[in-house]
């Protein structure tokens, strides 16, 4: 029996931290074309007027990573992933409201 240990390192990212297109692609291990497709589907929204000036927030990073997992694990297309993200975020908001006593 093989005994292996994996080390996992995590970085907390907030919405104040901005990422370039190259940063986002590298962090999520995707091609720029997929990011462009996600923008067209309204999954993420860049700040900046041109592709070279695009900046993405921490929530964009979370959304891209989530879409990648949905596509890989469940073979969900981008339209389905956009809907799933909306539902996930709505659920998170409702849970936050419950914890706040609203």
Sine and cosine of phi, psi and omega as CSV:
sin_phi,cos_phi,sin_psi,cos_psi,sin_omega,cos_omega
0.00,0.00,0.74,-0.67,-0.03,-1.00
-1.00,0.00,0.76,-0.65,0.01,-1.00
-0.95,-0.31,0.92,-0.40,0.01,-1.00
-0.82,-0.58,0.55,-0.83,0.04,-1.00
-0.85,-0.52,0.70,-0.71,0.04,-1.00
-0.92,-0.40,0.63,-0.77,0.06,-1.00
-0.98,-0.21,0.81,-0.59,0.02,-1.00
-0.91,-0.41,0.78,-0.62,0.02,-1.00
-0.90,-0.44,0.73,-0.68,-0.02,-1.00
-0.83,-0.55,0.50,-0.87,0.07,-1.00
-0.81,-0.58,0.78,-0.63,0.06,-1.00
-0.98,0.19,0.73,-0.68,-0.05,-1.00
-0.79,-0.61,0.74,-0.67,0.06,-1.00
-0.93,-0.37,0.05,-1.00,-0.07,-1.00
-0.96,0.29,-0.19,0.98,0.03,-1.00
-0.98,0.19,-0.35,0.93,0.01,-1.00
-0.99,0.14,0.75,-0.66,-0.02,-1.00
-0.93,-0.36,0.52,-0.86,-0.03,-1.00
-0.81,-0.58,0.60,-0.80,0.14,-0.99
-0.98,0.19,0.14,-0.99,0.07,-1.00
-0.86,0.50,-0.69,0.72,0.01,-1.00
-0.89,0.45,-0.66,0.75,0.04,-1.00
-0.86,0.50,-0.72,0.69,-0.03,-1.00
-0.90,0.44,-0.70,0.71,0.03,-1.00
-0.87,0.49,-0.70,0.71,-0.01,-1.00
-0.91,0.41,-0.72,0.70,-0.05,-1.00
-0.89,0.46,-0.58,0.81,-0.06,-1.00
-0.98,-0.22,-0.02,1.00,0.01,-1.00
0.83,0.56,0.78,0.62,0.02,-1.00
-0.75,-0.67,0.27,-0.96,0.06,-1.00
-1.00,0.05,0.43,-0.90,0.00,-1.00
-0.86,0.52,-0.51,0.86,0.01,-1.00
-0.87,0.49,-0.63,0.77,0.03,-1.00
-0.91,0.40,-0.63,0.77,0.04,-1.00
-0.88,0.47,-0.70,0.71,0.04,-1.00
-0.87,0.49,-0.67,0.74,0.04,-1.00
-0.89,0.46,-0.65,0.76,0.01,-1.00
-0.91,0.42,-0.58,0.82,0.06,-1.00
-0.90,0.43,-0.69,0.72,0.01,-1.00
-0.89,0.46,-0.54,0.84,0.03,-1.00
-1.00,0.10,-0.03,1.00,0.00,-1.00
0.97,0.23,0.28,0.96,-0.01,-1.00
-0.96,0.30,-0.65,0.76,0.07,-1.00
-0.71,-0.70,0.33,-0.94,0.01,-1.00
-0.71,-0.70,0.86,-0.50,0.01,-1.00
-0.99,0.17,0.42,-0.91,0.18,-0.98
-0.98,-0.21,0.70,-0.71,-0.02,-1.00
0.84,-0.54,0.50,-0.86,-0.12,-0.99
-0.99,0.12,-0.54,0.84,-0.04,-1.00
-0.84,-0.54,0.31,-0.95,0.00,-1.00
-0.82,0.58,-0.64,0.77,-0.02,-1.00
-0.91,0.40,-0.41,0.91,-0.03,-1.00
-0.97,-0.23,0.02,1.00,-0.02,-1.00
-0.84,0.54,0.65,-0.76,0.12,-0.99
-0.74,-0.67,0.60,-0.80,-0.04,-1.00
-0.81,-0.59,0.60,-0.80,-0.02,-1.00
-0.99,0.11,0.14,-0.99,0.07,-1.00
-0.87,0.49,-0.56,0.83,0.03,-1.00
-0.93,0.37,-0.50,0.87,0.09,-1.00
-0.90,0.43,-0.66,0.75,0.04,-1.00
-0.86,0.51,-0.73,0.69,0.03,-1.00
-0.87,0.49,-0.70,0.72,-0.03,-1.00
-0.90,0.44,-0.69,0.72,0.02,-1.00
-0.89,0.45,-0.73,0.69,0.00,-1.00
-0.88,0.48,-0.62,0.78,0.02,-1.00
-0.92,0.39,-0.67,0.74,0.04,-1.00
-0.89,0.46,-0.67,0.74,0.01,-1.00
-0.86,0.50,-0.69,0.73,0.03,-1.00
-0.91,0.42,-0.67,0.75,0.02,-1.00
-0.88,0.47,-0.66,0.75,0.02,-1.00
-0.93,0.37,-0.69,0.72,-0.04,-1.00
-0.93,0.36,-0.75,0.67,-0.13,-0.99
-0.99,0.11,-0.56,0.83,-0.10,-0.99
-0.87,-0.49,-0.01,1.00,-0.01,-1.00
0.83,0.55,0.64,0.77,0.01,-1.00
-0.99,0.15,0.69,-0.72,0.06,-1.00
-0.98,0.18,0.10,-0.99,-0.08,-1.00
-0.90,0.44,-0.59,0.80,0.04,-1.00
-0.90,0.44,-0.69,0.73,0.04,-1.00
-0.92,0.40,-0.61,0.79,0.02,-1.00
-0.91,0.41,-0.63,0.77,0.03,-1.00
-0.87,0.49,-0.69,0.72,0.03,-1.00
-0.90,0.43,-0.70,0.71,0.00,-1.00
-0.87,0.49,-0.67,0.75,0.02,-1.00
-0.89,0.46,-0.68,0.74,0.04,-1.00
-0.87,0.49,-0.68,0.74,0.00,-1.00
-0.93,0.36,-0.64,0.77,0.04,-1.00
-0.89,0.47,-0.70,0.71,-0.01,-1.00
-0.93,0.38,-0.61,0.79,0.06,-1.00
-0.89,0.45,-0.67,0.74,0.04,-1.00
-0.89,0.46,-0.68,0.73,0.03,-1.00
-0.88,0.48,-0.67,0.74,0.02,-1.00
-0.89,0.45,-0.68,0.73,0.01,-1.00
-0.90,0.44,-0.65,0.76,0.04,-1.00
-0.91,0.42,-0.63,0.78,0.04,-1.00
-0.88,0.47,-0.68,0.73,0.01,-1.00
-0.90,0.43,-0.64,0.77,0.04,-1.00
-0.89,0.45,-0.69,0.73,0.01,-1.00
-0.91,0.41,-0.52,0.86,0.00,-1.00
-0.99,0.16,-0.11,0.99,0.02,-1.00
0.99,0.14,0.36,0.93,0.01,-1.00
-1.00,-0.01,0.00,0.00,0.00,0.00
